[in-house]
Amino acid sequence: MNESAAQPDTNERKIILLLCLLAAVHVFIFSAAFPFFSNVDEQMHFDLVVNYSQGKIPRALTPPNAEALPFIVIYGSPEILWTPASPSIPTPPWKLPLADVREQLLAKSDAYQSHFQNHEAASPPLYYSVAGAWWRLGKILGLDGGNLLYWLRFLNVPFVAALVWLGWFAAKKVFPENHFIRVAVPAFIAFLPQTTFYAINNDIFSPLTFGAAFVLLLHFWETEIPSAKLAAATGLALAATFLTKISNLPLLFAAGIFIALKYFRLVRTGKMQVSAPALYFLLLCVGLPTIGWMVWCKTNFGDFTGSAAKIHFLNWTSQPFTAWFQHPIFTPSGFWFFLKGNLATFWQGELLWHRAPLANPVIDLIYVLATMILLLFVLGILLSRPVLFSAQQQTALWLAFGSFVALLMFFAWLSVKYDFQDCFYPSHEHPFFVSGRLLLGALIPFLILCATGLDKLLKKFSERRKFFVFGALLVIMLAAEIATDWQIFSSQYNWFHL
């Protein structure tokens, strides 16, 4: 292979910087357009951020923070759950004289104080610590009211720009010789119509933490004798993945199998003894933060993940093992509902607008079918002989598949494990976890698979034609997102109307 062809040139670096800028603009505009608070527990995440900004780590499901409560009461839009049968949407309170809305705001505040319990209180601390510091910085800069609230949401802008760069770095690691894949992965991220990027939530951190872990795991695999420094970095990235969101546990399970396979190879080649210090450093760096948080949860919430209090609050009950196999996920229609729902919301998100999903069913189906085609195409190549990928690329693609499938299997298991009673989502009528935002930890590995599949499907095209087709796909993605979300730009409750 020509060495110069395997290295990104100056023009490619400029393209990646441009994609970082486009991603930042994309997320900024849509984050500003969406009013508060989204149906994916955004007010809970906001309340927890404010607690962390004050140095308060909750020890139970907490009532609303006194600093956060006025923001929730004043800036929350009724449009998310509004229906035509509801009363007309009122004028935002901040646009009216205080005397006219005082009683209404006091009543709303009393209702929140009476019924609000933050069921996200046991969520791991990494995102909330960073976001809490960002909130304090906004206050130092003199921001207040709605501008301070949107300042917190705009934290997603640098996160997504960093994610674009990390996606490029990961694609370059796996396919150093393939210019198309190296650019396609970060471009997918820059134009991704994922509404999770437009809200305050801890899901936004997952693709960054596991994306870094994914790159380090591949480097760990390729290194003949891993160094203590590399092992420590890998362990810390995996610990950060766990400390971002409990639902990322399957990613740690997939990584654990991957690391175990590496050490089996070292045992076979007689290099285990010299590599043992690296293993100890890895286990120490992933274990201490993880175990520390689990002990905190056990001490304060009664179980090692902190999930029991949330499950009790939501009124979920565990089903007996014998009832698991009566779940509709084991029927063709139920499995399709689960798979389609997760893949569609993985691309487009799961926000509601006027109590209906903010997504186009036709676009959803296109995303689902395109994803299945691309993933199955790559899987077919991996299983064929001879394989068209190098040994290192096969390893990376199998790790990518394993990470994404592990998450899907985890949420399938949760779907059958619980009876969701009268919960709004998941519900007794639709007992499925179909939340693509919970799969975002595997975003970079997933998009590497998609870009690889697209590259191989277009293998008879010249590189120029590949980029032409890909550019058209990105334009269609952006146009579909604008058409779907256009209605929210006119909301009197968004940043543009403050």
C-alpha positions in Angstrom: 0.0 0.0 0.0 1.3 3.4 -0.9 2.2 5.1 2.5 0.9 8.5 1.3 -2.5 7.0 0.4 -2.9 5.7 4.0 -2.4 9.1 5.6 -5.0 11.9 5.7 -3.8 14.8 3.7 -4.2 18.5 4.5 -7.4 18.7 2.5 -9.0 15.9 4.5 -8.2 17.6 7.7 -9.8 20.7 6.5 -12.9 18.7 5.5 -13.1 17.2 9.0 -12.8 20.7 10.6 -15.5 21.9 8.3 -17.7 18.9 9.4 -17.0 19.8 13.1 -18.2 23.3 12.3 -21.3 22.1 10.4 -22.1 19.7 13.3 -21.8 22.6 15.8 -24.1 24.8 13.7 -26.6 22.0 13.1 -26.9 21.2 16.8 -27.0 24.8 17.9 -29.9 25.7 15.5 -32.0 22.7 16.4 -31.2 23.0 20.2 -32.3 26.6 20.1 -35.5 25.7 18.2 -36.8 23.1 20.6 -38.6 24.5 23.6 -38.2 23.1 27.1 -38.8 20.5 28.4 -38.7 17.4 26.2 -40.5 14.2 27.0 -37.3 12.3 27.5 -37.1 13.4 31.2 -35.2 16.6 30.3 -36.5 18.4 33.4 -35.1 15.5 35.5 -31.7 15.8 34.0 -31.8 19.6 34.3 -32.7 19.3 38.0 -29.8 16.9 38.6 -27.4 19.2 36.8 -28.3 22.0 39.1 -27.9 19.8 42.1 -24.4 18.8 41.0 -23.5 22.5 40.3 -24.2 23.1 44.0 -22.1 20.1 45.1 -25.1 18.1 46.0 -25.0 14.4 45.1 -28.6 13.0 45.7 -28.9 10.2 48.2 -32.6 9.4 47.4 -35.2 10.4 44.8 -35.3 14.1 45.5 -37.9 16.9 45.2 -37.1 19.7 42.8 -34.1 21.8 43.5 -35.0 25.3 44.7 -32.8 26.9 42.1 -34.1 24.6 39.3 -37.8 24.9 40.1 -38.4 28.4 38.7 -36.8 27.5 35.4 -39.0 24.4 35.1 -42.2 26.3 36.0 -41.6 29.4 33.8 -39.9 27.9 30.7 -41.7 24.6 30.3 -43.8 24.5 27.1 -47.2 22.8 27.0 -46.7 22.1 23.3 -44.9 18.7 23.8 -48.1 17.1 25.3 -50.6 19.5 23.7 -53.5 18.0 21.6 -56.2 19.7 19.6 -58.6 18.8 22.4 -56.5 20.7 24.9 -57.0 24.4 25.7 -55.2 26.8 23.4 -51.5 27.2 24.0 -51.0 30.2 26.4 -48.5 33.0 25.9 -45.2 32.3 27.5 -45.1 33.6 31.1 -42.0 35.7 30.7 -43.8 37.7 28.0 -46.6 38.8 30.4 -46.6 41.1 33.4 -45.7 39.2 36.6 -48.9 40.2 38.3 -50.9 38.5 35.5 -49.2 35.1 35.9 -48.1 35.1 39.6 -51.0 32.9 40.8 -50.7 30.5 37.9 -46.9 30.1 38.5 -47.3 29.6 42.2 -50.0 26.9 41.6 -47.7 25.2 39.1 -44.8 25.4 41.5 -46.8 23.9 44.4 -47.9 21.1 42.1 -44.3 20.3 41.2 -43.2 20.4 44.8 -46.0 18.0 45.8 -45.6 15.4 43.0 -42.0 15.8 41.6 -39.5 13.1 42.5 -36.4 13.0 40.4 -36.2 9.3 39.4 -32.9 10.0 37.7 -31.3 10.8 41.0 -29.1 7.6 41.0 -27.8 8.2 37.5 -23.9 8.0 37.3 -22.2 11.4 38.0 -19.9 12.1 35.0 -22.2 14.0 32.7 -23.8 15.9 35.6 -20.5 16.9 37.0 -19.4 18.4 33.7 -22.7 20.0 33.0 -22.9 21.4 36.5 -19.6 23.1 36.0 -20.9 24.5 32.7 -24.0 25.8 34.4 -21.8 27.6 37.0 -19.7 29.1 34.2 -22.9 30.5 32.5 -23.8 32.2 35.8 -20.3 33.6 36.1 -20.7 35.0 32.6 -23.8 36.8 33.8 -26.4 34.7 32.0 -29.8 34.3 33.6 -33.3 33.2 32.8 -34.0 31.4 29.5 -30.6 32.3 28.1 -28.9 30.5 31.0 -31.2 27.5 30.5 -30.3 27.3 26.8 -26.6 27.8 27.6 -26.8 24.5 29.4 -28.4 22.8 26.4 -25.8 24.4 24.1 -23.1 22.3 26.0 -24.1 19.7 23.4 -22.6 21.8 20.7 -18.9 21.2 21.6 -19.7 17.6 22.6 -21.0 16.9 19.1 -18.1 18.7 17.4 -15.7 16.6 19.4 -17.7 13.5 18.5 -17.2 14.3 14.8 -13.5 14.5 15.3 -13.5 11.2 17.3 -15.5 9.5 14.6 -12.9 10.5 12.0 -10.1 9.3 14.3 -11.8 6.0 14.8 -12.5 5.5 11.1 -8.9 6.4 10.3 -7.7 3.8 12.8 -9.8 1.0 11.2 -9.5 2.0 7.6 -6.3 4.1 7.2 -6.3 3.4 3.4 -9.9 4.2 2.7 -10.6 7.9 2.2 -14.4 7.4 1.7 -15.0 5.7 5.0 -12.7 8.1 6.9 -14.9 11.0 5.7 -18.2 9.2 5.7 -18.2 8.4 9.4 -17.8 12.0 10.7 -20.1 13.3 8.0 -22.8 10.9 9.2 -22.4 12.3 12.8 -22.5 15.9 11.6 -25.8 15.4 9.8 -27.4 12.9 12.1 -31.0 13.9 12.8 -30.9 12.5 16.4 -33.0 14.7 18.6 -31.1 13.6 21.7 -28.5 16.0 20.6 -30.9 18.9 21.1 -31.8 18.3 24.8 -30.2 18.2 28.2 -29.5 14.6 28.9 -26.6 12.2 29.8 -27.1 10.2 26.7 -25.0 12.7 24.8 -21.9 11.7 26.7 -22.1 7.9 25.9 -20.8 8.0 22.3 -17.8 10.1 23.4 -16.8 7.9 26.2 -17.3 4.5 24.5 -16.0 6.0 21.2 -12.7 6.7 23.0 -12.8 3.2 24.6 -13.4 1.6 21.2 -10.3 3.2 19.7 -8.2 2.3 22.7 -9.4 -1.3 22.7 -8.4 -1.7 19.1 -4.9 -0.3 19.9 -4.8 -2.6 22.9 -5.5 -5.6 20.7 -2.9 -4.7 18.0 -0.1 -4.0 20.5 2.1 -7.0 20.9 2.7 -6.3 24.6 0.3 -3.7 26.0 1.9 -1.0 28.1 0.7 0.0 31.5 -0.1 3.5 30.1 -2.3 2.1 27.3 -4.0 -0.3 29.7 -4.7 2.6 32.2 -6.2 4.8 29.5 -8.4 1.9 28.2 -9.6 1.2 31.7 -10.4 4.8 32.4 -12.3 5.2 29.2 -14.4 2.1 30.1 -15.0 3.4 33.6 -16.1 6.7 32.1 -18.6 4.8 29.9 -20.1 3.2 33.0 -20.0 6.5 34.9 -22.0 8.1 32.1 -25.0 5.8 32.1 -25.9 2.5 33.7 -27.5 1.3 30.5 -23.9 1.2 29.0 -23.2 -1.9 31.0 -23.5 -4.2 27.9 -20.7 -2.2 26.3 -18.4 -3.1 29.2 -19.5 -6.7 28.9 -18.5 -6.7 25.2 -15.3 -5.0 26.0 -14.6 -7.5 28.7 -14.9 -10.4 26.3 -12.7 -8.6 23.8 -10.0 -8.1 26.5 -10.2 -11.7 27.6 -9.7 -12.9 24.0 -6.6 -10.7 23.8 -5.2 -12.3 27.0 -6.0 -15.8 25.7 -3.8 -14.9 22.7 -1.0 -13.7 25.0 -1.2 -17.0 27.0 -0.9 -19.1 23.8 2.1 -17.1 22.7 3.8 -17.3 26.1 3.6 -13.5 26.7 1.1 -13.5 29.5 3.7 -13.0 32.3 5.3 -9.9 30.7 1.8 -8.5 29.9 0.3 -9.1 33.4 1.2 -5.6 34.8 -0.9 -4.0 32.0 -3.8 -6.2 32.9 -3.6 -5.2 36.5 -3.5 -1.5 35.6 -6.5 -2.0 33.3 -8.6 -3.7 36.0 -7.5 -1.2 38.6 -8.5 1.8 36.4 -11.8 0.4 35.3 -12.6 -1.2 38.7 -12.0 1.5 41.2 -14.3 4.2 39.8 -16.9 1.6 38.9 -16.9 -0.2 42.2 -16.8 3.2 44.0 -20.0 4.3 42.4 -21.7 1.0 42.9 -20.9 1.1 46.6 -22.3 4.6 46.7 -25.5 3.4 45.1 -25.8 0.4 47.4 -25.2 2.6 50.5 -27.7 5.3 49.5 -30.2 3.6 47.1 -30.2 0.0 48.3 -28.7 -1.7 45.3 -25.5 -1.6 43.3 -26.9 0.2 40.2 -29.3 2.5 41.9 -32.1 1.2 39.7 -34.3 -0.3 42.4 -35.6 3.1 43.5 -36.4 4.2 40.0 -38.1 0.9 39.2 -40.2 1.2 42.4 -41.1 4.8 41.5 -42.2 3.8 38.0 -44.2 0.8 39.5 -42.5 -1.8 37.4 -42.6 -5.4 38.7 -40.4 -8.3 37.8 -42.1 -11.1 35.9 -41.5 -14.8 36.8 -39.0 -16.5 34.4 -41.8 -18.7 33.0 -43.7 -15.6 31.8 -40.7 -14.3 29.9 -41.3 -16.5 26.9 -44.9 -15.3 26.6 -43.6 -11.9 25.7 -44.6 -10.6 22.2 -41.0 -10.1 21.3 -40.8 -13.8 20.5 -43.4 -13.3 17.8 -42.4 -12.1 14.3 -44.6 -8.9 14.7 -43.2 -8.2 18.2 -39.6 -8.7 17.2 -40.1 -6.4 14.2 -41.7 -3.8 16.4 -38.7 -4.0 18.8 -36.1 -3.9 16.0 -37.8 -1.2 14.0 -38.5 1.0 17.0 -34.9 0.9 18.1 -33.3 1.4 14.7 -35.7 4.2 13.8 -35.2 6.1 17.1 -31.5 5.5 16.9 -31.4 7.7 13.8 -34.2 10.2 14.5 -34.7 10.3 18.2 -37.9 9.9 20.2 -39.2 13.3 21.0 -42.9 14.0 21.0 -44.7 17.1 19.6 -48.3 17.6 20.3 -48.2 14.2 22.0 -47.2 12.5 18.8 -43.7 11.2 17.7 -41.8 13.9 16.0 -40.8 11.6 13.1 -42.0 10.7 9.7 -43.0 7.0 9.5 -41.9 6.7 5.9 -38.5 8.2 6.7 -38.3 5.9 9.7 -38.9 2.8 7.5 -36.2 4.0 5.1 -33.7 4.4 7.9 -34.5 0.9 9.2 -34.4 -0.9 5.9 -31.2 0.9 4.8 -29.5 0.1 8.2 -30.4 -3.6 7.9 -29.2 -3.8 4.4 -25.8 -2.2 5.2 -25.2 -4.2 8.4 -26.2 -7.5 6.8 -24.0 -6.7 3.8 -21.0 -6.2 6.0 -21.8 -9.3 8.1 -22.0 -11.3 4.9 -18.5 -10.2 3.8 -17.1 -11.0 7.3 -18.5 -14.5 7.1 -17.5 -15.1 3.5 -14.2 -16.6 2.3 -11.9 -15.1 1.4 -12.7 -12.1 3.6 -12.1 -8.7 1.9 -10.8 -7.1 5.1 -7.5 -7.2 6.9 -7.2 -9.0 10.2 -7.2 -5.7 12.1 -10.3 -4.5 10.2 -12.1 -7.8 10.9 -11.3 -7.4 14.6 -12.7 -3.9 14.6 -15.8 -4.7 12.7 -16.6 -7.7 14.9 -16.1 -5.6 18.0 -18.5 -3.0 16.5 -21.1 -5.7 15.8 -20.7 -7.1 19.3 -21.1 -3.8 21.0 -24.3 -2.9 19.2 -25.8 -6.4 19.5 -25.0 -6.5 23.2 -27.0 -3.3 23.7 -30.0 -4.6 21.7 -30.0 -7.9 23.6 -29.8 -6.1 26.9 -32.9 -4.0 26.1 -34.7 -7.1 24.8 -34.0 -8.7 28.2 -35.3 -5.7 30.1 -38.4 -5.8 27.9 -39.3 -9.4 28.9 -38.1 -9.1 32.5 -40.6 -6.4 33.7 -44.3 -5.9 33.8 -44.6 -2.2 33.2 -48.0 -1.9 34.7 -49.6 1.6 34.0 -46.3 3.3 33.1 -46.5 5.6 30.0 -43.4 4.1 28.4 -42.7 1.2 28.3 -46.3 0.2 28.9 -48.3 -2.9 29.6 -49.8 -2.6 26.1 -46.4 -2.0 24.4 -43.8 -3.7 26.7 -40.7 -2.9 24.6 -37.7 -0.7 25.2 -37.5 1.1 21.9 -35.2 4.0 22.8 -32.5 4.5 20.3 -30.9 7.1 22.5 -29.9 4.3 24.9 -27.9 2.7 22.1 -25.9 5.8 21.3 -22.9 4.5 23.2 -22.2 2.4 20.2 -22.7 5.2 17.7 -19.2 5.4 16.3 -18.8 1.6 15.9 -22.3 1.5 14.4 -21.5 4.2 11.9 -18.2 2.6 10.9 -20.3 -0.5 10.0 -22.8 1.6 8.0 -20.0 3.5 6.2 -18.2 0.2 5.4 -21.4 -1.3 4.0 -22.0 1.7 1.9 -18.5 1.7 0.6 -18.7 -2.0 -0.4 -22.1 -1.6 -2.0 -20.7 1.2 -4.2 -17.4 -0.6 -4.8 -17.9 -0.4 -8.6 -18.2 3.4 -8.4 -15.3 5.7 -8.6 -14.4 7.6 -5.4 -15.9 10.8 -6.9 -19.2 9.0 -7.7 -19.2 7.5 -4.2 -19.0 10.9 -2.6 -21.6 12.3 -5.0 -24.1 9.5 -3.9 -23.1 10.0 -0.2 -23.5 13.8 -0.5 -27.0 13.3 -1.9 -27.8 11.0 1.0 -26.7 13.7 3.5 -28.8 16.3 1.7 -31.8 14.0 1.9 -31.2 13.4 5.6 -31.0 17.1 6.4 -34.1 17.9 4.2 -36.1 15.2 5.9 -35.1 16.5 9.3 -36.0 20.1 8.4 -39.4 19.0 7.0 -40.1 16.9 10.1 -39.1 19.5 12.7 -40.0 22.6 10.8 -43.1 23.1 13.0 -41.1 23.6 16.2 -39.3 26.6 14.8 -42.4 28.8 15.2 -42.8 27.9 18.9 -43.1 31.0 21.1 -41.4 29.0 23.8 -38.0 28.5 22.1 -34.7 30.4 22.2 -35.5 32.5 19.1 -38.5 34.0 20.9 -36.9 34.8 24.3 
